[in-house]
Amino acid sequence: MILIYSHTISTRLQYICKFILEEQLGLEFSFTIDSESFKKHDGPKINYSDLEIEGDIFIIKNHSLLFEKNIKEQNIACFELNDYKAFFKTANSNFPFDIFAASFYLLSRYEEYLPHEKDMYGRYAHENSLAFKEDFLRLPLINIWISNFSASLKNKFTALNPQHLNFKYTPTYDIDIAWSYKSKGILRNIGGFIKSPSALRLAVLSGIKKDPFDCYEFLRSLHKEYQMEPVYFFLVASSRSNYDKNISPYNHNMWRLLKRHAMIYSVGLHPSWRSNEKEGLLKKEKRILETAGNIQITQSRQHYIKFSLPQTFESLIQVGITDDYSMGYGSINGFRASVASSFIWYNLSAEKASTLRIHPFCFMDANSFYEQKQNAAESFSELMYYYEICKKVKGNFISIFHNNFLGTDKLYAGWREMYVKFISQLRQ
């Protein structure tokens, strides 16, 4: 049992210690504000304060962040530490910076509560982030810090036995438009044909050829061969908009697709763009997916990765979502929360830990293709980079692929083969 001394036991401090010590290192801990009982403790001790206490103690001079009760601009100066960035530097400590405060700042997405510029979709622009400005967006920096912190603790208290988590890969898929031509209805197909005449469209509609977005049996065989446990997120908006162009969930073929996947795989909701704006839509879409799959839906990922803190996550909690997979950018690949592990969302506005667990992703095909202008070969290299770095820190690598990338559409030529090549690497 590690005993932590602090002059105040705040909810922020409790939250981040639970994440670092308990979730990441498997260590039990408790707090005290009594310096005398702290001195008498027979076991590992962390002094998280400016108070000078003698003895065999691990010292971390604290930054004020974890004891504040407001949200304000923080003075952050990054410095190099073992070839990586860090901030909230401390002196006369056993660790060179306040890992608790720095980790909390990144994990809570503190900067997203501050005034900031939005991107063209009304999202938090990645250019605002400290990780982008200081060039550590491609790193699970918190995991790296924790690994160094664990080594320092172990060096100080040799009897301590941190238990690091095991690496895991979780493939996830967003089904925005289930089919390119199939099940879109007469009017949509006529309109589409007039805009862009296509023999393939006619062949698909007549049953001669498979729809180019249909990759479901391909993925099913791949998952079975490599014993994978994917998560599928379905967009089930009941009315179309500029950004919600899915097949109607009431279409017979779409209903069957939802039902079939819910029987085999873990399925989550892909809340529509309009659900961010129109009250009641989120609950309705969740109910549609639950009815179609005859399951309870507790997982979600925002369409276009559009979310605002704290409003979006609060809405998810209200309708019964317990696990969200939206923590990443819809404009660039990388670690939005600087971590490759799941974590409980801390609601800064309410100053408390929530019931929502966040599962961050760091690679999305659409980012590579549309935003970063990569071809399949370049994206394979990037995919392997994120796989290797997550594996190195024993994190959870979550990737996002869309069914249209993994079908037979000529626009995404080479992507299906690239994905098979990547999956085959996992056994080596």
VOGU-3710 file (C-alpha; in Angstrom, 3 decimals, decimal comma):
1> miliyshtis> 0,000/0,000/0,000  1,387/3,379/-1,072  0,493/6,241/1,243  0,259/9,663/-0,405  0,553/12,816/1,645  -1,082/15,971/0,361  -2,282/19,114/2,095  -5,625/18,668/0,306  -7,260/15,559/-1,148  -9,037/16,955/-4,183
11> trlqyickfi> -11,236/15,059/-6,651  -8,701/15,816/-9,377  -5,889/14,275/-7,366  -7,946/11,210/-6,475  -8,908/10,727/-10,111  -5,424/10,883/-11,605  -3,849/8,740/-8,876  -6,486/6,100/-9,469  -5,677/6,099/-13,178  -1,879/6,045/-12,865
21> leeqlglefs> -1,331/3,936/-9,752  -4,337/1,626/-9,739  -5,393/1,219/-13,376  -1,998/1,447/-15,054  0,346/0,011/-12,408  -1,947/-2,200/-10,332  -0,817/-0,557/-7,082  -2,962/0,076/-4,022  -2,799/3,513/-2,481  -4,464/5,777/0,050
31> ftidsesfkk> -4,267/9,435/1,050  -3,563/11,311/4,241  -3,456/14,967/5,208  -1,854/14,099/8,551  1,920/14,550/8,283  2,576/12,709/11,548  0,753/9,543/10,517  2,480/9,830/7,144  5,889/9,815/8,861  4,947/6,706/10,844
41> hdgpkinysd> 3,704/4,743/7,826  5,753/1,579/7,303  5,744/1,211/3,556  6,138/3,156/0,293  5,301/6,850/0,679  4,791/9,708/-1,770  4,969/13,282/-0,529  2,860/15,273/-2,979  3,308/18,687/-1,423  5,768/21,470/-0,722
51> leiegdifii> 6,091/20,435/2,921  9,539/19,168/3,855  9,176/15,748/5,503  12,187/13,644/6,411  12,427/9,910/5,859  12,479/7,321/3,075  9,973/9,171/0,925  9,350/9,625/-2,802  8,981/13,369/-3,340  6,887/15,070/-6,019
61> knhsllfekn> 6,649/18,818/-5,637  3,130/19,643/-6,674  1,818/22,047/-9,277  -1,344/23,909/-8,264  -3,548/22,450/-11,036  -4,957/19,539/-9,042  -6,016/21,826/-6,199  -7,739/24,437/-8,323  -11,507/24,435/-8,719  -11,772/26,521/-11,840
71> ikeqniacfe> -10,737/26,270/-15,475  -8,213/28,864/-16,596  -5,336/29,298/-18,999  -2,282/27,446/-17,678  1,305/28,573/-18,074  2,899/25,557/-19,743  6,588/25,371/-20,623  7,668/22,087/-22,172  11,169/20,694/-21,770  13,040/17,621/-23,000
81> lndykaffkt> 13,223/14,595/-20,715  14,793/11,334/-21,899  14,099/12,373/-25,530  10,434/13,111/-24,742  8,501/16,232/-23,830  7,264/17,003/-20,318  5,890/20,043/-18,501  5,117/21,321/-14,999  8,800/20,982/-14,127  9,719/20,656/-10,451
91> ansnfpfdif> 12,891/21,049/-8,410  14,142/19,083/-5,393  11,947/16,100/-6,332  12,487/12,411/-7,022  10,727/12,922/-10,350  11,592/15,854/-12,636  8,038/17,074/-13,192  4,577/16,823/-11,664  3,375/13,736/-13,515  0,021/13,813/-11,739
101> aasfyllsry> -0,848/17,368/-12,817  0,607/17,023/-16,325  -1,223/13,753/-16,960  -4,461/15,240/-15,652  -4,138/18,241/-17,959  -3,849/16,005/-21,036  -6,248/13,261/-19,983  -9,062/15,588/-18,938  -8,705/17,504/-22,231  -8,376/20,631/-20,118
111> eeylphekdm> -7,430/22,743/-23,138  -10,699/21,870/-24,891  -12,646/23,702/-22,190  -10,687/26,901/-22,844  -11,618/29,379/-25,614  -10,417/27,943/-28,926  -10,814/27,998/-32,697  -13,141/25,465/-34,331  -12,382/23,641/-37,570  -14,650/23,704/-40,632
121> ygryahensl> -16,934/21,103/-39,037  -17,294/22,972/-35,757  -14,908/20,641/-33,924  -11,959/21,388/-31,668  -9,148/21,954/-34,181  -6,099/19,781/-33,561  -3,854/22,784/-34,315  -4,978/24,256/-30,975  -3,596/21,376/-28,955  -0,402/21,364/-26,927
131> afkedflrlp> 0,457/17,974/-28,407  0,402/19,363/-31,948  2,228/22,594/-31,090  4,940/20,760/-29,146  5,164/17,900/-31,657  4,160/14,957/-29,460  0,783/14,223/-31,066  2,169/10,967/-32,489  3,169/9,719/-29,040  1,195/8,125/-26,168
141> liniwisnfs> 3,132/10,450/-23,910  1,263/9,633/-20,697  2,050/5,918/-21,096  5,714/6,765/-21,618  5,726/8,996/-18,530  4,071/6,280/-16,440  6,671/3,745/-17,528  9,463/6,073/-16,373  7,581/6,888/-13,174  7,142/3,185/-12,441
151> aslknkftal> 10,873/2,620/-12,836  11,635/5,501/-10,469  9,218/4,178/-7,848  10,680/0,711/-8,168  14,182/2,096/-7,788  13,141/3,920/-4,598  11,065/1,083/-3,126  12,540/-2,194/-4,304  9,775/-4,282/-2,735  7,173/-2,513/-4,883
161> npqhlnfkyt> 5,826/-4,670/-7,707  4,011/-2,642/-10,389  1,822/-4,735/-12,702  1,749/-3,248/-16,181  -1,147/-3,912/-18,538  -0,842/-6,142/-21,605  -0,925/-4,824/-25,152  -4,191/-5,217/-27,041  -5,323/-4,464/-30,583  -8,981/-3,597/-31,167
171> ptydidiaws> -10,168/-3,244/-34,764  -13,213/-0,989/-35,085  -15,385/-0,085/-38,064  -17,678/2,836/-38,815  -20,537/1,936/-41,125  -21,620/5,340/-42,426  -23,062/4,175/-45,748  -23,589/0,415/-45,796  -23,787/0,160/-49,598  -22,862/2,405/-52,492
181> ykskgilrni> -25,882/1,524/-54,646  -27,788/-1,288/-53,012  -30,902/-0,454/-50,954  -30,740/3,274/-51,682  -34,135/3,274/-53,319  -35,291/4,152/-56,838  -35,114/7,940/-56,554  -31,619/8,077/-55,052  -30,293/5,629/-57,634  -31,912/7,459/-60,559
191> ggfikspsal> -30,517/10,742/-59,298  -27,110/9,177/-58,815  -27,135/7,637/-62,293  -28,066/10,946/-63,934  -25,197/12,710/-62,141  -22,724/9,922/-62,875  -23,809/7,196/-65,321  -22,342/3,871/-64,216  -22,556/0,377/-65,632  -21,462/-0,922/-62,229
201> rlavlsgikk> -24,516/0,674/-60,578  -26,768/-1,141/-63,029  -24,892/-4,420/-62,512  -25,239/-4,136/-58,742  -28,918/-3,237/-58,864  -29,625/-6,141/-61,213  -27,786/-8,557/-58,913  -24,991/-9,334/-61,357  -22,228/-7,773/-59,243  -21,615/-7,190/-55,554
211> dpfdcyeflr> -21,926/-3,652/-54,193  -18,463/-2,006/-54,023  -18,993/-0,990/-50,377  -19,952/-4,521/-49,333  -17,000/-5,934/-47,392  -18,938/-7,732/-44,657  -18,195/-11,340/-45,600  -14,592/-10,418/-46,308  -14,247/-8,975/-42,796  -16,074/-11,884/-41,239
221> slhkeyqmep> -13,603/-14,357/-42,775  -10,663/-12,180/-41,729  -11,865/-11,936/-38,134  -12,461/-15,663/-37,962  -9,059/-16,537/-39,396  -7,165/-14,228/-37,029  -9,503/-14,653/-34,034  -10,213/-10,948/-33,744  -12,854/-9,216/-31,650  -13,943/-6,110/-33,579
231> vyfflvassr> -16,431/-3,411/-32,676  -18,866/-2,115/-35,326  -20,457/1,329/-35,093  -23,581/1,863/-37,203  -25,039/5,175/-38,337  -28,829/4,729/-38,135  -30,161/8,253/-38,727  -33,824/8,020/-39,712  -33,588/11,126/-41,926  -30,783/12,258/-44,215
241> snydknispy> -28,789/15,480/-43,994  -25,606/16,876/-45,539  -23,487/14,656/-43,315  -25,924/11,812/-42,560  -26,264/9,886/-45,818  -26,723/6,397/-44,491  -29,128/3,743/-45,744  -32,413/4,007/-43,857  -32,379/1,729/-40,799  -35,945/0,752/-41,729
251> nhnmwrllkr> -34,790/-0,702/-45,044  -35,175/-4,489/-44,971  -31,584/-5,225/-46,039  -30,163/-2,684/-43,607  -32,237/-4,097/-40,771  -30,915/-7,580/-41,561  -27,333/-6,282/-41,645  -27,745/-4,716/-38,209  -29,343/-7,834/-36,794  -26,689/-10,165/-38,240
261> hamiysvglh> -23,781/-8,135/-36,867  -25,379/-7,789/-33,449  -25,610/-11,594/-33,270  -21,890/-12,066/-33,949  -19,996/-8,947/-32,913  -19,870/-6,139/-30,412  -21,998/-3,337/-31,866  -22,199/0,339/-30,938  -24,038/3,462/-32,027  -22,591/6,009/-34,456
271> pswrsnekeg> -24,657/9,047/-33,396  -25,670/11,137/-36,386  -24,440/14,643/-37,090  -27,908/16,008/-36,392  -28,052/14,290/-33,002  -25,631/16,979/-31,801  -28,181/19,637/-32,660  -31,647/18,130/-32,242  -32,724/17,019/-28,789  -34,114/13,518/-28,562
281> llkkekrile> -32,408/12,161/-31,688  -29,620/10,411/-29,780  -32,121/8,473/-27,689  -34,194/7,627/-30,764  -31,196/6,335/-32,740  -30,037/4,241/-29,812  -33,513/2,707/-29,561  -33,550/1,920/-33,310  -30,239/0,070/-33,092  -31,288/-1,772/-29,947
291> tagniqitqs> -34,545/-2,889/-31,562  -32,850/-4,027/-34,772  -30,128/-5,969/-32,980  -32,267/-7,063/-30,036  -29,426/-5,961/-27,745  -28,642/-3,216/-25,262  -26,393/-0,532/-26,725  -23,761/0,865/-24,341  -20,995/1,831/-26,814  -20,747/4,778/-29,173
301> rqhyikfslp> -18,494/6,801/-31,469  -19,466/10,198/-32,808  -20,032/10,548/-36,560  -17,278/12,748/-38,061  -15,725/12,616/-34,571  -17,870/15,653/-33,789  -18,114/16,290/-30,065  -17,862/19,163/-27,620  -16,916/18,934/-23,970  -18,684/18,482/-21,699
311> qtfesliqvg> -22,043/18,565/-23,526  -21,647/15,568/-25,849  -20,357/13,181/-23,217  -23,003/14,301/-20,753  -25,673/13,503/-23,349  -24,195/10,038/-23,923  -24,294/9,278/-20,216  -27,924/10,395/-20,009  -29,024/7,804/-22,579  -27,052/4,954/-20,996
321> itddysmgyg> -23,772/4,924/-22,937  -20,955/3,581/-20,760  -18,113/3,354/-23,300  -17,216/5,879/-25,983  -14,649/5,502/-28,790  -14,568/9,092/-30,094  -11,340/10,315/-28,466  -9,191/11,114/-31,465  -9,193/13,660/-34,243  -11,215/13,620/-37,452
331> singfrasva> -8,548/15,714/-39,134  -5,220/14,025/-38,323  -3,992/10,759/-36,859  -2,416/10,748/-33,427  -3,155/10,618/-29,710  -5,681/13,362/-28,883  -5,492/12,664/-25,136  -1,800/11,621/-25,352  -2,625/8,134/-24,110  -3,030/4,637/-25,554
341> ssfiwynlsa> -5,169/3,276/-22,720  -8,834/3,566/-21,857  -9,753/5,936/-19,036  -12,740/7,274/-17,162  -13,837/10,673/-18,431  -13,356/13,441/-15,880  -16,021/16,130/-16,245  -14,169/19,370/-15,523  -17,349/21,426/-15,540  -18,869/19,272/-12,799
351> ekastlrihp> -15,483/18,624/-11,117  -16,006/14,898/-10,805  -15,155/11,593/-12,425  -18,006/10,338/-14,594  -19,333/6,865/-15,379  -18,193/7,068/-19,008  -15,087/5,140/-20,067  -13,160/6,607/-22,997  -11,392/4,335/-25,502  -9,019/6,522/-27,572
361> fcfmdansfy> -8,119/5,725/-31,182  -5,022/6,988/-32,956  -5,485/5,850/-36,577  -8,398/6,384/-38,959  -8,357/5,554/-42,667  -10,284/8,721/-43,588  -7,621/10,896/-41,931  -4,873/9,209/-43,908  -6,734/9,335/-47,214  -8,644/12,621/-47,174
371> eqkqnaaesf> -6,685/14,799/-44,741  -3,108/13,553/-44,902  -3,376/12,648/-48,636  -1,671/9,289/-48,215  -1,881/6,320/-50,538  -2,371/2,777/-49,252  1,363/2,070/-48,978  2,029/5,256/-46,990  -0,923/4,526/-44,721  0,396/1,025/-44,107
381> selmyyyeic> 3,633/2,508/-42,772  1,684/4,874/-40,527  -0,587/2,070/-39,338  2,424/-0,066/-38,437  4,013/2,870/-36,600  0,981/3,270/-34,330  0,769/-0,465/-33,827  4,421/-0,648/-32,760  4,331/2,388/-30,449  1,165/1,161/-28,702
391> kkvkgnfisi> 2,704/-2,281/-28,342  5,876/-0,786/-26,902  3,991/1,014/-24,114  1,623/-1,959/-23,594  -1,374/0,113/-24,543  -4,511/-0,600/-26,520  -4,193/0,173/-30,223  -7,604/1,076/-31,654  -7,894/1,658/-35,389  -10,887/2,894/-37,393
401> fhnnflgtdk> -11,721/1,633/-40,855  -14,801/2,310/-42,949  -16,528/-0,340/-45,046  -16,137/1,715/-48,239  -12,328/1,604/-47,870  -12,348/-2,178/-47,508  -14,710/-3,018/-50,360  -13,939/-2,994/-54,081  -14,517/0,664/-54,968  -11,791/1,829/-57,364
411> lyagwremyv> -11,367/5,064/-55,420  -9,850/3,056/-52,546  -7,803/0,631/-54,630  -5,130/-1,073/-52,550  -6,677/-0,362/-49,160  -8,295/-3,771/-48,765  -5,009/-5,492/-49,572  -3,162/-3,139/-47,243  -5,478/-4,049/-44,379  -4,989/-7,778/-44,957
421> kfisqlrq> -1,220/-7,213/-44,990  -1,449/-5,335/-41,703  -3,600/-7,952/-39,985  -1,232/-10,692/-41,134  1,648/-8,843/-39,402  -0,016/-9,231/-36,012  0,934/-12,891/-35,759  4,589/-12,305/-36,526
//
